[in-house]
């Protein structure tokens, strides 16, 4: 497992079956101080279905037993690396450490992993990143959506010294424009880093964004900010795992 203390903003747009972002935080509502963990599992060849089944039937319930809140689970729409991406929430970083320690020692988990990996390991690699919510992030809770929706996972790496400007642009402008065009979103950031993660929910179920004309990018422009942020962006489309 690798933990990456980096400086980026990630936006996740994907196809969701029952995870939806809810109302924007009210001005007088306390800021979300929970610790989030974004984890990416690389399944062994031919083992992604078994990995999803283990989460669906066992792992999620054991997570909840140890105070680990299941926020959402996704797989990339194009998935040559057999990835499973999910987000957990904890009261704090210390609570996350304790929960993982208790989880790993849980007899139910030990039984599950022994039985599920009798014919070989399901996971070859795990990436983990701890995150905190931005002050302008809307509240998100697990909920069933009326129809599948499209997510895009985006990672913005701010120019040196420009993370505050990037946050300000999202806070003062970008979030409102997202909502204007039917794009729900969730922004979380790496503590002490210039990296912001966010995921957005697209308005069109079962569809990719329109293909742009030749020479044009699907990515939205970086609005005229005179170099205020000019972030690098990485993106991938993901679908929620079936649970």
N, C-alpha and C positions, 0 to 999 in steps of 0.2 A: 504494500500500500504506500502511495506517495501523497504527501500533503503539499500543496502548492501555494505559498504566500506570495501572490502576484497582485498587480494593480490593473484590474479590468472591470468592464461592465458587460454582463452577459444578459442577453434577451432570449427567452425561450418561447418560440411560437411552435405549436405542435398540434397534432390531432388528438383531442381529448374526448374521452367517452363519459367521464363523470367527475372531472376535477375542474372547478371554475373559480376565478377570482371574484370576490364579493365586493361590497361597497368600499368606496374610498374612505380612508380614515377621517373622522370628523376633526375639526380644528382643535377641539378641546379634549380629544381622546389621547391618552398617553401613547407615546411612541412604542412600537414593538421592540422589546429588548431581548427577545429570544435569540438563541444561537441556532443558526441553520447549518445543515451540512449537505453539500451537494456531492453525491457519490456516483462514480461511473464504474460499472463492472464490465469487464471484457469476458464474455462466456467462451469456454473451450469450444472448438469446432463441433457443431451438431448438438450443443448442450443449452442453447438459449431457451428453448421451450421448457426444458427441465428446470432451468433457473427461474423462469417466470412462475412455473408451477410451485416451486419451493416457496417463493415469496407469497404467492396467492394463498397457499394452503397452510403455511406454517410461520414463515419468518415475520410477516407483518404482525401477526397476533403476539408473537414473542417480543417484538419491539414494543408494542403497546404495554405489555406486561411490565416492562422496565422503564416506562415513562418516556418512550421515544415516539413522537407524534409523526405518523405517516402523512406527508404533505402531498406527494404525487410520484408516480412512476411512469417513465416513458421509454420508448425505443426509437431510434432514428428511423425516419421514413426510408432512407437508403442506409442499410446497415451491414456493410461488408465486414466490419470488425466485431459483429455480434455484441453490441453494446446494450446495456440496460442502465438508464440514468434515473436516479431518484433523489428526493429531498426529504430530509428529516428535520424536525424541530425539537429543541431542548430548552429548558429554562436558562441555561448558562453553559459556558464551555466546560466548567468543572462538572456540571451535571451530565454533559455528554460523555466525558471521560468515565464517570462512574457507571453510567448506563451501559456503555460498551463493555466495560469490565464485567458487569453483572450478566450481561447478555451472553458473553463468550463462555461463562462458567455455568450457564443455566443447563440443567440436565435434559430438559426438553429439547434445547438447541443441539446439545451434543448428540442426542439420539437422532434428530432430524438430519444433521450433517453426515453422520455415520451411514444412515440408510440411503440418503440421496446421492452419496459419493462412493457407493459400494463398487461401481464400475468405472470410477475415475472422477477427478475434480471437475466441478462445474465452472469454476472461475479461474482464469489464468492471471488476471491483473485487476487491481482496484486503485482508482484515483479518488482522493478525498480533498475537499476544500470547505473550510468553515467560513460562514458568512454572517453578516448582521444586516438588518433591514435599514434602508435609508429613511430619513425623516419624512419623505414624501411618498413612501410606499403605501399602496392600498392594502387593506387586510385581505388575507387569503385563508380559506379553510377548505378542507375536503368537502366536496358536494357533488351531487349527480347532475350532469348537464342534460338538457333535453335532447341534444343531438351531438354527434362527434364534432370536434372542432380542431382546427389546425394550430399547432404551436411552432414557433421558431426560436431556437436557442441562439442567442447572440452574445458575443463577448466583446466589449469595448475596452481597449487599452488606451488610457488617456495619455496625451503628450506630457512630458515632464512638467510637474507643477501645475497641471491644468485640471486635476480631478475635481476640485471645488467648482471650477467653471462648468465642467460637464454636469455635475450634480445640479447646479443652478439652472442650467438650460433645461434639464429634465423637469425640475421642480416648477419653474416659471412658465415653460412653454410646451415642451415636448409631450408631457403627460396629458395636457388639455387637447393637443392635436390628436394624440392616440385615441382619446375618448370620442372626439368629434367624428372620427372615422371608424368607430365601432371596435377599437382595439383595446381590450382590457389588458392590464399589465401588472407586473410585480417586479420591483427593483430591490436587490440586496447587494451589499458590498463587502469586500474583504477588509477586515479591521487592519488599520495601519498600512494600507496598500493603495495603489492608484488603479485599482481594478474594480469595476462595478458589474454585477450580474443582474440581469433582469429577464423575466419571461413575460411574453405578451400572448394574448389569446386572440387569434384571428377571427373575423366575422363569418367566414365561409367554411362550412363543414365539408370534409372530404375533398378539398381542393387546394392546389398550390397557388401562390400569388401569380398574377398574369406574367407571361414571358415578355420581357421588354424588347423593343426594336433592336436590331443589330447595333452594337457599339454602346448600348445603354446597360446599366447595372440594375438588378432587382433591388439592391440596397438603397434605402432612402438617402438623399443627399445630406451632407453635413452642412446645415444652413449657415449662411454667412455670419461667421463668428470671428472673422479676422484672426483665425488661428487660435481662438480661445481654448478649443479642446482638440480638434482634429484627431479624434481617436481612430486607432486601427480597429477593425471589426472582424470577428470570426463568427460564422453562422452555420447552423444545421437545422433541418426540419425533423421533428420528432413526433411520434405517436404515443399515446398513453398505452401502457401494457394492459392487457385484459386481466381483470381480477375477479 
